Amino acid sequence: MDIKLHHIGFVVDDINKNIEMFKIFGFNKKGDIVKDYNQNNYLQMLEDSKENRIELIKSIDEKSSVYNCKHGIHHLAFTTDNEEEFLKALKENKYGKIFTPNIKAPLFNNNDVFFGLLKNDLIFEIIKDR
């Protein structure tokens, strides 16, 4: 099974200020701010010259999936070539659980994503490639 880190998600209170801040680390905007109505968030992807990515997440309103979250690292997102094997390993080893159904992600060409929680309280996202 091949798993790759896709991005690190950060909850922020101001996307533009954080775009400027992450420039010091070599990150620049990749595309425009996306309004995700499925999770009620504004999203902005940043990328550096090595294709490392940071997703900035700002809540739209109190219905946002991150409305009550602290600012800072929210999740690690991964892609995998074998979702079934990943889910089987997660369950068999009791490492954690999935806590969302598949969600359409406008930032990722409306591919499905789902979120889970590891036993160490790390939120992870799996981006499904069509």
C-alpha positions, 0 to 999 in steps of 0.5 A, a space after each residue: 500500500 502506498 500512502 503519501 502526505 498530500 497537505 497539512 491543514 491549518 485553521 486560521 482567522 485570516 487567510 490573507 495574513 497567513 498567506 503572507 506569513 507562510 511566504 517566509 517559508 517559501 509557500 505561495 498561493 496555488 489557485 484562488 480561495 475556494 468556498 466549500 459549502 459542504 463544510 462551510 469553510 473558505 479554503 486556500 491552498 499554498 505550495 512551495 517549490 518542492 510541491 509541499 502543500 498547506 491548506 488554510 481553512 477559515 470558517 464561514 459561519 457557526 455551521 463550519 466544520 472548524 468553527 470551534 477549533 483552535 487556530 493552528 494545525 488541524 489535520 494531515 491529509 493523505 492519498 493512498 493507492 489502496 483505500 480498502 487496505 488502509 481502512 482494514 489496517 486502521 480497523 484491525 489494529 484499532 488505530 482509530 476510526 472514520 468520523 465523516 461520510 464521504 464529502 465532495 471537496 471543491 478544492 480537489 476537483 470535487 473528489 471525495 474525502 473523508 476524515 478520521 481520528 487516530 487514537 493519538 487524537 490526530 485528525 487525518 483526511 484521505 483524499 480519494 482519487 477518481 
